[in-house]
Amino acid sequence: QVQLVESGGGLVQAGGSLRVSCAASGIIFSWHVMGWFRQAPGKEREFVSAISTSGGSTDYADSVRGRFTISRDNAKNTVYLQMNSLKPEDTAVYYCAGRSKVGLRYASNEYEYWGQGTQVAVSS
């Protein structure tokens, strides 16, 4: 049974930092491209970041590039999203996702496995 479990969300003031994590089980983690998506109230789910199986390649949405950093620890089956200089518009439920095929992808339907999400709220 595949499980992706996010943690680390919470409430933070604008300008602050937060790190969310996603622990995977039931898959060969090192074979999967991992991604982070987010969904704000009343909006569609959007791509945030993705990382290759080795961690050597990453990509970011323009809205977070330079502020967020994705990383992974294949020994711990965990992917992280370090979020700095947070803004109120970053408020959303953050989801991690796994993809068994090669290549970083931005579309949510390219990912097979999803976590339940963790809430991030940024106050102004």
All heavy atoms as an XYZ file, in Angstrom:
944
protein
N       0.848     -1.193      0.000
C       0.000      0.000      0.000
C       0.882      1.242      0.000
O       1.727      1.409      0.858
C      -0.902     -0.004      1.225
C      -1.824      1.203      1.313
C      -2.662      1.206      2.578
O      -2.567      0.291      3.394
N      -3.462      2.218      2.745
N       0.664      2.105     -0.982
C       1.462      3.321     -1.095
C       0.911      4.381     -0.144
O      -0.295      4.617     -0.080
C       1.439      3.855     -2.529
C       2.234      5.147     -2.627
C       1.989      2.813     -3.497
N       1.822      4.991      0.591
C       1.430      6.098      1.464
C       2.422      7.230      1.340
O       3.636      7.008      1.392
C       1.365      5.644      2.921
C       0.075      4.937      3.300
C      -0.105      4.851      4.808
O       0.811      4.481      5.520
N      -1.292      5.199      5.276
N       1.903      8.426      1.162
C       2.692      9.655      1.237
C       2.081     10.478      2.364
O       0.895     10.810      2.312
C       2.642     10.430     -0.077
C       3.140      9.708     -1.340
C       3.015     10.624     -2.561
C       4.579      9.257     -1.176
N       2.890     10.784      3.356
C       2.371     11.474      4.532
C       3.136     12.775      4.734
O       4.327     12.760      5.050
C       2.478     10.589      5.787
C       1.933     11.337      7.001
C       1.739      9.271      5.581
N       2.420     13.887      4.565
C       3.030     15.202      4.746
C       2.979     15.615      6.217
O       2.080     15.208      6.958
C       2.310     16.272      3.916
C       2.309     16.050      2.427
C       1.060     15.349      1.923
O       0.419     14.630      2.730
O       0.706     15.516      0.752
N       3.925     16.439      6.586
C       3.949     17.002      7.933
C       4.693     18.323      7.896
O       5.373     18.630      6.910
C       4.612     16.037      8.917
O       5.953     15.795      8.541
N       4.556     19.089      8.972
C       5.331     20.318      9.095
C       4.586     21.587      8.751
O       5.155     22.681      8.857
N       3.346     21.478      8.336
C       2.583     22.689      8.058
C       2.271     23.441      9.334
O       2.504     22.960     10.448
N       1.732     24.641      9.165
C       1.366     25.429     10.327
C       1.114     26.868      9.963
O       0.954     27.214      8.788
N       1.070     27.697     10.995
C       0.822     29.127     10.831
C       2.121     29.880     11.036
O       2.838     29.643     12.024
C      -0.224     29.583     11.845
C      -0.523     31.082     11.902
C      -1.123     31.562     10.582
C      -1.466     31.388     13.054
N       2.429     30.779     10.126
C       3.655     31.559     10.215
C       3.375     32.978      9.738
O       2.473     33.204      8.933
C       4.776     30.894      9.377
C       4.419     30.886      7.902
C       6.119     31.544      9.612
N       4.131     33.923     10.248
C       3.973     35.308      9.821
C       4.661     35.531      8.476
O       5.631     34.833      8.137
C       4.554     36.259     10.858
C       3.718     36.380     12.122
C       4.214     37.486     13.041
O       5.396     37.800     13.066
N       3.305     38.070     13.798
N       4.177     36.501      7.754
C       4.801     36.864      6.483
C       6.283     37.172      6.702
O       6.661     37.813      7.693
C       4.095     38.070      5.873
N       7.096     36.667      5.788
C       8.534     36.829      5.915
C       9.209     35.684      6.630
O      10.444     35.575      6.621
N       8.418     34.839      7.254
C       8.960     33.714      8.000
C       9.257     32.510      7.133
O       9.112     32.548      5.900
N       9.671     31.438      7.790
C      10.066     30.213      7.100
C       9.341     29.014      7.689
O       8.936     29.025      8.860
C      11.579     29.992      7.224
O      12.300     31.027      6.609
N       9.233     27.992      6.856
C       8.601     26.748      7.277
C       9.167     25.640      6.398
O       9.477     25.868      5.217
C       7.081     26.843      7.072
C       6.132     26.025      7.940
C       6.333     26.345      9.414
C       4.694     26.310      7.525
N       9.313     24.457      6.965
C       9.723     23.316      6.157
C       8.667     22.230      6.274
O       8.330     21.804      7.382
C      11.072     22.764      6.594
C      11.587     21.676      5.640
C      12.942     21.138      6.010
N      12.884     20.153      7.079
C      13.834     19.266      7.345
N      14.931     19.253      6.603
N      13.713     18.408      8.346
N       8.160     21.797      5.143
C       7.232     20.679      5.118
C       7.955     19.439      4.609
O       8.879     19.544      3.798
C       5.972     20.981      4.288
C       5.116     22.036      4.972
C       6.326     21.425      2.891
N       7.531     18.299      5.109
C       8.157     17.029      4.755
C       7.097     16.068      4.241
O       5.915     16.206      4.548
C       8.837     16.414      5.988
O       9.770     17.292      6.558
N       7.564     15.084      3.504
C       6.666     14.047      2.999
C       7.402     12.721      3.079
O       8.417     12.534      2.398
C       6.255     14.358      1.572
S       5.349     13.027      0.743
N       6.894     11.836      3.906
C       7.487     10.516      4.071
C       6.719      9.505      3.232
O       5.486      9.426      3.312
C       7.458     10.115      5.533
N       7.462      8.732      2.453
C       6.843      7.765      1.549
C       7.057      6.339      2.027
O       8.095      6.016      2.609
C       7.423      7.927      0.142
N       6.067      5.520      1.779
C       6.192      4.089      2.045
C       5.395      3.333      0.983
O       4.485      3.888      0.357
C       5.680      3.732      3.446
O       4.322      4.080      3.585
N       5.771      2.074      0.780
C       5.052      1.259     -0.195
C       5.512      1.438     -1.620
O       4.925      0.827     -2.533
N       6.534      2.267     -1.846
C       7.100      2.447     -3.178
C       8.626      2.423     -3.057
O       9.164      2.611     -1.962
C       6.688      3.785     -3.845
C       7.102      4.987     -2.971
C       5.207      3.798     -4.154
C       6.877      6.333     -3.616
N       9.293      2.170     -4.174
C      10.746      2.316     -4.188
C      11.004      3.798     -4.404
O      11.007      4.292     -5.541
C      11.383      1.460     -5.281
C      11.003     -0.014     -5.068
C      12.906      1.624     -5.260
C      11.503     -0.958     -6.141
N      11.192      4.490     -3.309
C      11.208      5.947     -3.314
C      12.231      6.496     -4.292
O      11.953      7.449     -5.023
C      11.498      6.444     -1.896
C      11.489      7.931     -1.746
C      10.295      8.637     -1.761
C      12.674      8.637     -1.585
C      10.278     10.012     -1.625
C      12.676     10.011     -1.448
C      11.468     10.700     -1.456
N      13.413      5.894     -4.322
C      14.492      6.428     -5.157
C      14.214      6.285     -6.652
O      14.955      6.830     -7.463
C      15.815      5.749     -4.806
O      15.722      4.358     -5.023
N      13.174      5.571     -7.020
C      12.800      5.429     -8.419
C      11.753      6.462     -8.833
O      11.356      6.495     -9.993
C      12.243      4.029     -8.688
C      13.256      2.941     -8.629
C      14.568      3.023     -8.241
C      13.035      1.555     -8.955
N      15.164      1.779     -8.297
C      14.255      0.859     -8.741
C      11.927      0.827     -9.397
C      14.387     -0.512     -8.956
C      12.067     -0.536     -9.613
C      13.291     -1.191     -9.403
N      11.292      7.267     -7.901
C      10.177      8.170     -8.170
C      10.584      9.628     -8.179
O      11.253     10.101     -7.258
C       9.071      7.964     -7.130
C       8.295      6.705     -7.342
N       8.824      5.463     -7.090
C       7.032      6.495     -7.806
C       7.925      4.541     -7.390
N       6.829      5.139     -7.822
N      10.180     10.332     -9.228
C      10.210     11.789     -9.223
C       9.175     12.250     -8.193
O       8.082     11.677     -8.106
C       9.844     12.342    -10.619
C       9.582     13.834    -10.570
C      10.937     12.005    -11.622
N       9.551     13.241     -7.408
C       8.637     13.754     -6.387
C       8.300     15.212     -6.672
O       9.150     15.987     -7.144
C       9.247     13.616     -5.001
C       9.563     12.174     -4.596
S       8.111     11.099     -4.587
C       7.134     11.838     -3.272
N       7.079     15.568     -6.365
C       6.649     16.933     -6.594
C       5.862     17.477     -5.419
O       5.365     16.720     -4.579
N       5.797     18.784     -5.366
C       4.942     19.488     -4.401
C       3.940     20.326     -5.192
O       4.316     21.028     -6.138
C       5.751     20.381     -3.478
C       6.511     19.662     -2.419
C       7.823     19.304     -2.437
C       5.993     19.215     -1.152
N       8.162     18.649     -1.269
C       7.052     18.595     -0.465
C       4.742     19.276     -0.535
C       6.912     18.031      0.812
C       4.596     18.724      0.725
C       5.668     18.109      1.387
N       2.700     20.258     -4.777
C       1.627     21.065     -5.321
C       0.931     21.777     -4.165
O       1.111     21.406     -3.009
C       0.612     20.176     -6.067
C       1.148     19.600     -7.351
C       2.030     18.537     -7.341
C       0.764     20.113     -8.585
C       2.534     17.998     -8.511
C       1.250     19.582     -9.772
C       2.145     18.526     -9.729
N       0.140     22.767     -4.499
C      -0.633     23.439     -3.458
C      -1.993     23.849     -3.995
O      -2.161     24.037     -5.208
C       0.113     24.648     -2.905
C       0.291     25.797     -3.900
C       1.169     26.884     -3.292
N       1.329     28.019     -4.187
C       2.131     29.046     -3.950
N       2.859     29.090     -2.834
N       2.215     30.044     -4.823
N      -2.934     23.970     -3.083
C      -4.278     24.398     -3.457
C      -4.810     25.364     -2.419
O      -4.950     24.997     -1.240
C      -5.218     23.198     -3.595
C      -6.577     23.556     -4.151
C      -7.362     22.338     -4.587
O      -7.075     21.208     -4.200
N      -8.360     22.550     -5.432
N      -5.068     26.571     -2.872
C      -5.645     27.592     -2.013
C      -7.165     27.526     -2.116
O      -7.706     27.026     -3.106
C      -5.137     28.968     -2.432
N      -7.866     28.041     -1.121
C      -9.338     28.010     -1.147
C      -9.881     28.671     -2.412
O      -9.474     29.779     -2.761
C      -9.721     28.791      0.099
C      -8.563     28.638      1.020
C      -7.350     28.604      0.137
N     -10.776     27.969     -3.092
C     -11.406     28.514     -4.278
C     -10.549     28.497     -5.522
O     -10.950     29.017     -6.563
N      -9.356     27.908     -5.428
C      -8.447     27.882     -6.583
C      -8.117     26.446     -6.959
O      -8.303     25.518     -6.177
C      -7.175     28.651     -6.271
C      -7.382     30.141     -6.057
C      -6.065     30.868     -5.964
C      -6.260     32.365     -5.835
N      -4.969     33.095     -5.762
N      -7.618     26.287     -8.175
C      -7.202     24.969     -8.616
C      -5.848     24.606     -8.015
O      -5.061     25.478     -7.633
C      -7.112     24.938    -10.146
C      -8.457     25.076    -10.843
C      -8.368     24.843    -12.328
O      -7.247     24.674    -12.843
O      -9.429     24.822    -12.986
N      -5.599     23.306     -7.958
C      -4.305     22.847     -7.484
C      -3.229     23.279     -8.472
O      -3.410     23.176     -9.691
C      -4.317     21.322     -7.348
C      -3.132     20.747     -6.634
C      -3.318     19.265     -6.333
N      -4.471     19.036     -5.469
C      -4.752     17.845     -4.928
N      -3.967     16.799     -5.162
N      -5.812     17.699     -4.170
N      -2.104     23.765     -7.944
C      -1.045     24.254     -8.813
C       0.302     23.654     -8.449
O       0.568     23.320     -7.290
C      -0.956     25.788     -8.744
C      -0.547     26.341     -7.409
C      -0.347     27.861     -7.440
O      -0.544     28.484     -8.500
O       0.020     28.415     -6.384
N       1.127     23.538     -9.457
C       2.480     23.033     -9.291
C       3.324     24.009     -8.484
O       3.237     25.234     -8.689
C       3.103     22.810    -10.665
C       4.578     22.518    -10.657
C       5.035     21.240    -10.360
C       5.507     23.508    -10.933
C       6.392     20.958    -10.356
C       6.866     23.240    -10.925
C       7.308     21.960    -10.635
N       4.145     23.464     -7.600
C       5.079     24.276     -6.820
C       6.518     23.926     -7.184
O       7.312     24.805     -7.526
C       4.847     24.096     -5.311
C       5.908     24.847     -4.511
C       3.449     24.533     -4.918
N       6.849     22.632     -7.103
C       8.233     22.232     -7.329
C       8.298     20.739     -7.604
O       7.374     19.995     -7.248
C       9.066     22.579     -6.092
O      10.427     22.266     -6.292
N       9.385     20.316     -8.228
C       9.619     18.902     -8.471
C      11.105     18.610     -8.390
O      11.940     19.506     -8.596
C       9.073     18.486     -9.840
N      11.424     17.353     -8.092
C      12.817     16.946     -7.953
C      12.995     15.575     -8.588
O      12.136     14.700     -8.471
C      13.233     16.951     -6.462
C      14.727     16.694     -6.298
C      12.402     15.952     -5.643
C      15.247     17.018     -4.897
N      14.117     15.398     -9.260
C      14.394     14.140     -9.936
C      14.714     13.042     -8.929
O      14.869     13.286     -7.728
C      15.575     14.319    -10.894
O      16.742     14.671    -10.173
N      14.839     11.826     -9.425
C      15.053     10.689     -8.540
C      16.335     10.805     -7.724
O      16.361     10.438     -6.557
C      15.090      9.392     -9.356
O      16.074      9.517    -10.394
C      13.724      9.087     -9.983
N      17.374     11.355     -8.324
C      18.653     11.493     -7.617
C      18.753     12.783     -6.825
O      19.648     12.942     -5.993
C      19.799     11.449     -8.622
O      19.762     12.600     -9.443
N      17.844     13.700     -7.120
C      17.926     15.022     -6.500
C      18.772     15.995     -7.299
O      18.899     17.156     -6.917
N      19.327     15.535     -8.421
C      20.216     16.380     -9.191
C      19.531     17.433    -10.031
O      20.153     18.409    -10.446
N      18.249     17.232    -10.285
C      17.481     18.205    -11.062
C      16.254     18.643    -10.283
O      15.575     17.806     -9.671
C      17.029     17.600    -12.394
O      18.129     17.302    -13.215
N      16.012     19.932    -10.310
C      14.841     20.488     -9.641
C      14.196     21.544    -10.535
O      14.834     22.077    -11.449
C      15.214     21.140     -8.298
O      16.166     22.189     -8.535
C      15.825     20.134     -7.326
N      12.964     21.837    -10.248
C      12.278     22.920    -10.957
C      11.246     23.531    -10.025
O      10.792     22.874     -9.077
C      11.625     22.419    -12.232
C      11.447     23.531    -13.264
O      11.814     24.684    -12.961
O      10.937     23.251    -14.360
N      10.916     24.780    -10.323
C      10.037     25.536     -9.453
C       9.053     26.363    -10.276
O       9.356     26.798    -11.393
C      10.850     26.491     -8.574
C      11.835     25.805     -7.683
C      13.139     25.546     -8.097
C      11.462     25.403     -6.396
C      14.048     24.906     -7.269
C      12.367     24.762     -5.563
C      13.652     24.516     -6.002
O      14.539     23.880     -5.181
N       7.903     26.603     -9.679
C       6.994     27.589    -10.243
C       7.635     28.966    -10.099
O       8.383     29.224     -9.143
C       5.661     27.553     -9.507
N       7.331     29.847    -11.045
C       7.921     31.190    -10.990
C       7.572     31.912     -9.691
O       8.375     32.692     -9.171
C       7.416     32.021    -12.175
C       8.018     31.572    -13.497
O       9.049     30.852    -13.473
O       7.455     31.923    -14.544
N       6.407     31.632     -9.157
C       5.944     32.334     -7.962
C       6.749     31.982     -6.712
O       6.699     32.728     -5.724
C       4.464     32.023     -7.713
O       4.267     30.631     -7.555
N       7.476     30.871     -6.744
C       8.226     30.457     -5.552
C       9.726     30.369     -5.801
O      10.494     30.196     -4.848
C       7.722     29.105     -5.000
C       6.221     29.146     -4.771
C       8.110     27.948     -5.910
N      10.137     30.490     -7.049
C      11.566     30.339     -7.363
C      12.365     31.397     -6.609
O      12.029     32.558     -6.575
C      11.792     30.459     -8.869
C      13.235     30.197     -9.278
C      13.395     30.143    -10.793
N      12.855     28.913    -11.359
C      11.796     28.873    -12.162
N      11.159     29.990    -12.486
N      11.367     27.718    -12.648
N      13.444     30.937     -5.986
C      14.293     31.825     -5.193
C      13.892     31.904     -3.729
O      14.672     32.391     -2.903
N      12.690     31.429     -3.404
C      12.240     31.440     -2.009
C      12.085     30.029     -1.450
O      12.305     29.796     -0.259
C      10.893     32.163     -1.903
C      10.918     33.607     -2.352
C       9.583     34.303     -2.042
N       8.460     33.721     -2.761
C       7.377     33.217     -2.170
N       7.278     33.214     -0.853
N       6.386     32.705     -2.900
N      11.703     29.091     -2.303
C      11.480     27.713     -1.866
C      12.610     26.823     -2.388
O      13.149     27.056     -3.468
C      10.155     27.176     -2.410
C       8.916     27.775     -1.814
C       8.965     28.903     -1.001
C       7.680     27.201     -2.063
C       7.808     29.455     -0.461
C       6.519     27.727     -1.527
C       6.588     28.863     -0.725
N      12.925     25.786     -1.615
C      13.937     24.808     -2.027
C      13.411     23.405     -1.774
O      13.011     23.079     -0.648
C      15.243     25.004     -1.263
O      15.733     26.331     -1.474
C      16.299     24.012     -1.741
N      13.414     22.590     -2.815
C      13.013     21.200     -2.683
C      14.261     20.343     -2.533
O      15.299     20.622     -3.140
C      12.175     20.742     -3.901
C      11.526     19.379     -3.652
C      13.010     20.748     -5.175
C      10.510     18.979     -4.735
N      14.158     19.306     -1.717
C      15.273     18.376     -1.548
C      14.706     17.016     -1.182
O      13.520     16.893     -0.869
C      16.246     18.870     -0.469
O      15.598     18.956      0.793
N      15.566     16.014     -1.230
C      15.099     14.675     -0.875
C      16.224     13.914     -0.208
O      17.417     14.168     -0.454
C      14.595     13.928     -2.103
C      15.645     13.611     -3.151
C      15.001     13.063     -4.427
N      14.332     11.782     -4.213
C      13.395     11.298     -5.033
N      13.007     12.004     -6.094
N      12.841     10.117     -4.780
N      15.829     12.965      0.624
C      16.765     12.059      1.271
C      16.282     10.651      0.955
O      15.329     10.163      1.582
C      16.802     12.312      2.782
C      17.845     11.484      3.492
O      18.259     10.431      2.954
O      18.253     11.868      4.590
N      16.907     10.025     -0.015
C      16.438      8.708     -0.447
C      16.653      7.635      0.625
O      15.948      6.633      0.654
C      17.126      8.303     -1.750
C      16.569      9.063     -2.946
O      15.499      9.676     -2.878
N      17.304      9.043     -4.056
N      17.601      7.846      1.511
C      17.820      6.887      2.601
C      16.673      6.928      3.604
O      16.406      5.929      4.288
C      19.141      7.179      3.295
N      16.016      8.085      3.679
C      14.899      8.246      4.611
C      13.542      8.220      3.916
O      12.512      8.429      4.559
C      15.048      9.557      5.393
C      16.265      9.595      6.296
C      16.320     10.897      7.083
C      17.523     10.903      8.035
N      17.601     12.174      8.808
N      13.549      8.013      2.602
C      12.293      7.997      1.823
C      11.477      9.264      2.062
O      10.242      9.206      2.209
C      11.450      6.764      2.183
C      12.040      5.476      1.652
O      13.062      5.479      0.965
N      11.431      4.359      1.997
N      12.150     10.396      2.080
C      11.491     11.645      2.438
C      11.881     12.757      1.465
O      13.044     12.862      1.075
C      11.846     12.055      3.872
O      11.437     11.006      4.774
C      11.138     13.344      4.271
N      10.891     13.558      1.116
C      11.121     14.757      0.320
C      10.716     15.968      1.153
O       9.779     15.893      1.953
C      10.345     14.702     -1.017
C       8.844     14.595     -0.798
C      10.693     15.884     -1.896
N      11.453     17.052      0.989
C      11.252     18.250      1.792
C      10.966     19.457      0.898
O      11.380     19.505     -0.262
C      12.506     18.544      2.617
C      12.986     17.416      3.462
C      13.997     16.563      3.015
C      12.446     17.174      4.727
C      14.460     15.516      3.789
C      12.904     16.123      5.506
C      13.905     15.298      5.040
O      14.348     14.264      5.815
N      10.296     20.425      1.474
C      10.125     21.710      0.814
C      10.412     22.787      1.859
O       9.631     22.967      2.800
C       8.715     21.879      0.247
C       8.492     23.147     -0.570
C       9.301     23.085     -1.876
C       7.012     23.347     -0.872
N      11.559     23.429      1.712
C      11.928     24.534      2.589
C      11.354     25.810      1.996
O      11.654     26.150      0.839
C      13.450     24.643      2.696
C      13.928     25.825      3.524
C      13.589     25.702      4.983
O      13.724     24.637      5.580
N      13.117     26.795      5.590
N      10.550     26.503      2.784
C       9.873     27.695      2.304
C      10.340     28.898      3.106
O      10.138     28.950      4.325
C       8.354     27.516      2.435
C       7.830     26.299      1.695
S       6.039     26.101      1.811
C       5.879     25.591      3.526
N      10.985     29.836      2.440
C      11.481     31.055      3.076
C      10.760     32.266      2.512
O      10.122     32.199      1.461
C      12.985     31.189      2.825
C      13.785     30.055      3.428
O      13.406     29.469      4.442
N      14.908     29.722      2.797
N      10.867     33.368      3.215
C      10.243     34.629      2.775
C       8.779     34.406      2.404
O       8.320     34.849      1.342
C      11.014     35.204      1.584
O      12.372     35.427      1.919
N       8.082     33.745      3.271
C       6.694     33.387      2.972
C       5.805     34.612      2.866
O       6.013     35.624      3.569
C       6.157     32.431      4.032
C       6.627     30.987      3.873
C       6.486     30.200      5.164
C       5.854     30.306      2.751
N       4.830     34.505      1.974
C       3.882     35.581      1.725
C       2.469     35.075      2.008
O       2.212     33.865      1.921
C       3.968     36.012      0.257
C       5.351     36.416     -0.202
C       5.359     36.706     -1.701
C       6.744     37.086     -2.197
N       6.744     37.359     -3.650
N       1.543     35.975      2.291
C       0.154     35.532      2.512
C      -0.402     34.727      1.339
O      -1.199     33.793      1.540
C      -0.593     36.845      2.698
C       0.430     37.769      3.293
C       1.715     37.407      2.593
N       0.032     35.038      0.124
C      -0.466     34.300     -1.038
C       0.092     32.882     -1.130
O      -0.318     32.111     -1.997
C      -0.168     35.067     -2.336
C       1.264     35.514     -2.493
C       1.472     36.964     -2.053
O       0.926     37.357     -0.988
O       2.200     37.688     -2.773
N       1.010     32.517     -0.255
C       1.488     31.134     -0.183
C       0.562     30.254      0.651
O       0.751     29.035      0.715
C       2.897     31.074      0.425
C       3.944     31.737     -0.447
O       3.902     31.554     -1.686
O       4.809     32.439      0.100
N      -0.426     30.869      1.280
C      -1.371     30.115      2.089
C      -2.127     29.107      1.226
O      -2.720     29.462      0.206
C      -2.370     31.064      2.769
O      -1.665     31.891      3.705
C      -3.465     30.284      3.489
N      -2.075     27.839      1.624
C      -2.690     26.767      0.835
C      -2.499     25.448      1.576
O      -1.740     25.370      2.541
C      -2.049     26.669     -0.544
N      -3.183     24.438      1.072
C      -2.861     23.071      1.471
C      -1.772     22.580      0.522
O      -1.919     22.685     -0.699
C      -4.093     22.160      1.400
C      -3.706     20.720      1.734
C      -5.182     22.654      2.343
N      -0.692     22.076      1.099
C       0.442     21.613      0.304
C       0.419     20.090      0.232
O       0.324     19.410      1.266
C       1.751     22.101      0.925
C       2.015     23.547      0.609
C       1.257     24.555      1.208
C       2.995     23.923     -0.308
C       1.469     25.887      0.900
C       3.217     25.251     -0.626
C       2.446     26.229     -0.016
O       2.661     27.555     -0.340
N       0.507     19.580     -0.998
C       0.454     18.150     -1.246
C       1.768     17.678     -1.856
O       2.315     18.342     -2.745
C      -0.656     17.817     -2.238
C      -2.049     18.173     -1.794
C      -2.595     19.417     -2.074
C      -2.831     17.244     -1.105
C      -3.881     19.746     -1.675
C      -4.123     17.558     -0.700
C      -4.635     18.809     -0.986
O      -5.913     19.129     -0.594
N       2.244     16.524     -1.420
C       3.345     15.921     -2.152
C       2.795     14.840     -3.071
O       1.698     14.303     -2.835
C       4.425     15.363     -1.230
S       4.035     13.829     -0.395
N       3.529     14.571     -4.133
C       3.078     13.626     -5.147
C       4.268     12.863     -5.697
O       5.386     13.384     -5.729
C       2.363     14.372     -6.273
N       4.015     11.639     -6.124
C       5.068     10.802     -6.671
C       4.753     10.343     -8.081
O       3.597     10.081     -8.414
N       5.808     10.267     -8.890
C       5.670      9.910    -10.292
C       6.717      8.842    -10.616
O       7.900      9.055    -10.353
C       5.898     11.159    -11.127
C       6.121     10.961    -12.584
C       6.390     12.295    -13.269
N       6.948     12.084    -14.588
C       6.238     11.809    -15.649
N       4.929     11.743    -15.569
N       6.817     11.618    -16.823
N       6.273      7.707    -11.195
C       7.199      6.610    -11.451
C       7.910      6.731    -12.790
O       8.858      5.991    -13.052
C       6.464      5.266    -11.373
O       5.460      5.213    -12.363
N       7.468      7.660    -13.633
C       8.115      7.816    -14.944
C       9.183      8.899    -14.870
O       9.159      9.763    -14.007
C       7.069      8.169    -15.998
C       6.031      7.078    -16.194
C       5.009      7.463    -17.234
C       3.969      6.369    -17.402
N       2.928      6.729    -18.380
N      10.092      8.842    -15.821
C      11.209      9.777    -15.849
C      10.720     11.162    -16.263
O       9.811     11.300    -17.076
C      12.277      9.285    -16.846
C      13.381     10.314    -17.023
C      12.859      7.958    -16.376
N      11.347     12.188    -15.695
C      11.085     13.550    -16.113
C      10.283     14.349    -15.112
O       9.322     13.859    -14.517
N      10.698     15.582    -14.923
C       9.959     16.489    -14.054
C       8.723     16.964    -14.813
O       8.808     17.322    -15.976
C      10.834     17.688    -13.660
C      12.182     17.370    -13.024
C      12.886     18.655    -12.610
C      12.029     16.431    -11.856
N       7.590     16.971    -14.140
C       6.344     17.356    -14.768
C       5.606     18.350    -13.904
O       5.731     18.360    -12.682
C       5.458     16.124    -15.023
C       6.028     15.152    -16.043
C       6.052     15.747    -17.431
N       6.486     14.770    -18.439
C       7.745     14.613    -18.808
N       8.697     15.351    -18.273
N       8.043     13.709    -19.720
N       4.822     19.215    -14.580
C       4.104     20.266    -13.874
C       2.630     19.956    -13.687
O       1.974     20.579    -12.862
C       4.233     21.571    -14.667
C       5.646     21.875    -15.087
C       6.006     21.937    -16.426
C       6.637     22.084    -14.137
C       7.301     22.202    -16.820
C       7.942     22.356    -14.525
C       8.266     22.415    -15.864
O       9.550     22.676    -16.239
N       2.107     19.035    -14.485
C       0.675     18.738    -14.431
C       0.392     17.705    -13.355
O       1.078     16.681    -13.262
C       0.200     18.227    -15.787
N      -0.653     17.942    -12.594
C      -0.974     17.038    -11.497
C      -1.350     15.646    -11.999
O      -1.094     14.654    -11.314
C      -2.103     17.612    -10.640
O      -3.262     17.837    -11.421
N      -1.918     15.548    -13.195
C      -2.310     14.230    -13.692
C      -1.127     13.388    -14.157
O      -1.299     12.236    -14.554
C      -3.371     14.348    -14.795
C      -2.876     15.106    -16.012
O      -1.698     15.429    -16.121
N      -3.773     15.400    -16.926
N       0.071     13.939    -14.099
C       1.285     13.176    -14.416
C       1.807     12.416    -13.194
O       2.759     11.651    -13.312
C       2.369     14.127    -14.920
C       2.009     14.861    -16.208
C       2.324     14.053    -17.451
O       2.693     12.869    -17.342
O       2.219     14.627    -18.549
N       1.213     12.645    -12.049
C       1.657     12.026    -10.799
C       0.645     10.973    -10.356
O      -0.567     11.204    -10.395
C       1.843     13.088     -9.718
C       3.015     13.991     -9.995
C       2.923     15.025    -10.929
C       4.238     13.804     -9.341
C       4.003     15.839    -11.216
C       5.327     14.627     -9.614
C       5.193     15.627    -10.548
O       6.274     16.438    -10.829
N       1.162      9.830     -9.950
C       0.305      8.688     -9.617
C      -0.090      8.646     -8.146
O      -1.145      8.112     -7.816
C       1.040      7.389     -9.960
C       1.412      7.242    -11.420
C       2.747      6.538    -11.571
O       2.815      5.344    -11.209
O       3.717      7.172    -12.021
N       0.772      9.130     -7.289
C       0.545      8.973     -5.849
C       0.479     10.341     -5.193
O       1.247     11.247     -5.534
C       1.673      8.143     -5.219
C       1.917      6.833     -5.917
C       3.091      6.609     -6.627
C       0.964      5.817     -5.877
C       3.318      5.410     -7.291
C       1.188      4.619     -6.531
C       2.354      4.421     -7.234
O       2.567      3.236     -7.891
N      -0.410     10.447     -4.211
C      -0.641     11.726     -3.544
C      -0.759     11.540     -2.043
O      -1.292     10.526     -1.564
C      -1.940     12.359     -4.059
C      -1.811     12.834     -5.462
C      -1.999     12.105     -6.609
C      -1.433     14.144     -5.891
N      -1.760     12.878     -7.714
C      -1.407     14.145     -7.306
C      -1.107     15.322     -5.218
C      -1.081     15.275     -8.056
C      -0.777     16.437     -5.956
C      -0.771     16.413     -7.365
N      -0.274     12.544     -1.327
C      -0.498     12.590      0.103
C      -1.822     13.268      0.412
O      -2.538     13.719     -0.490
N      -2.113     13.365      1.695
C      -3.387     13.936      2.123
C      -3.315     15.454      2.272
O      -4.348     16.110      2.421
C      -3.838     13.294      3.434
C      -3.224     13.878      4.710
C      -1.741     13.567      4.869
O      -1.174     12.735      4.181
N      -1.108     14.245      5.803
N      -2.109     15.997      2.267
C      -1.937     17.438      2.347
C      -1.656     17.931      3.749
O      -2.032     17.304      4.747
N      -0.984     19.062      3.815
C      -0.718     19.730      5.075
C      -0.987     21.220      4.880
O      -0.601     21.808      3.874
C       0.716     19.466      5.574
O       0.883     20.026      6.878
C       1.770     20.056      4.640
N      -1.658     21.819      5.855
C      -2.068     23.214      5.727
C      -0.921     24.155      6.084
O      -0.268     23.993      7.133
C      -3.251     23.495      6.649
C      -3.713     24.947      6.660
C      -4.403     25.355      5.375
O      -5.362     24.726      4.945
N      -3.923     26.436      4.756
N      -0.696     25.126      5.227
C       0.252     26.206      5.497
C      -0.523     27.514      5.447
O      -1.220     27.800      4.460
C       1.397     26.225      4.468
C       2.253     27.476      4.631
C       2.245     24.969      4.615
N      -0.442     28.283      6.509
C      -1.135     29.567      6.574
C      -0.127     30.659      6.891
O       0.657     30.515      7.844
C      -2.239     29.533      7.621
N      -0.134     31.704      6.102
C       0.807     32.811      6.283
C       0.001     34.066      6.593
O      -0.832     34.499      5.792
C       1.664     33.031      5.030
C       2.701     34.127      5.286
C       2.354     31.736      4.617
N       0.240     34.628      7.751
C      -0.489     35.823      8.158
C       0.290     37.075      7.778
O       1.513     37.087      7.775
C      -0.724     35.798      9.666
O       0.509     35.833     10.360
N      -0.458     38.134      7.485
C       0.189     39.391      7.062
C       0.495     40.286      8.243
O       0.093     40.025      9.361
C      -0.727     40.120      6.084
O      -1.980     40.352      6.667
